[in-house]
Amino acid sequence: MPQPPRIAWRDFPDTVVLAAERRTKQHPEYLAAKSGDPAAATRLVDALVDETGTIAVRRLLDAAVAAPAPALVSAHA
């Protein structure tokens, strides 16, 4: 998935977007996952996160050796 454009913002670290918002919200497990169903959330992540996303996260983790440890978080709205 191509990453959305990013503009540098102070010292904010690099980010990885693992799935497009539209694709995520259209997935059949989205509403259940959003409502707090952990099994649905797992299925949603399994369906949307691919090898490319995993590699991108691994690169950030590998690059963090000389920097503060990265935090893996999910966006909540």
C-alpha angles and dihedrals in degrees: 000000000000112000118242116250113280129201119202111254115192109286095333108145128237117279136204121215106206099189136014114257094234093050090047095050092047094053114110092234095051100092094046091046091048089051091058104267103147094195090053090047090053091050090048093052092044090053097045108034112079136183092272091058092046091051091049091053091046090053091053091049092048091049091052093074091099096032135059112292112271121243119228109214138158121227115247126196 
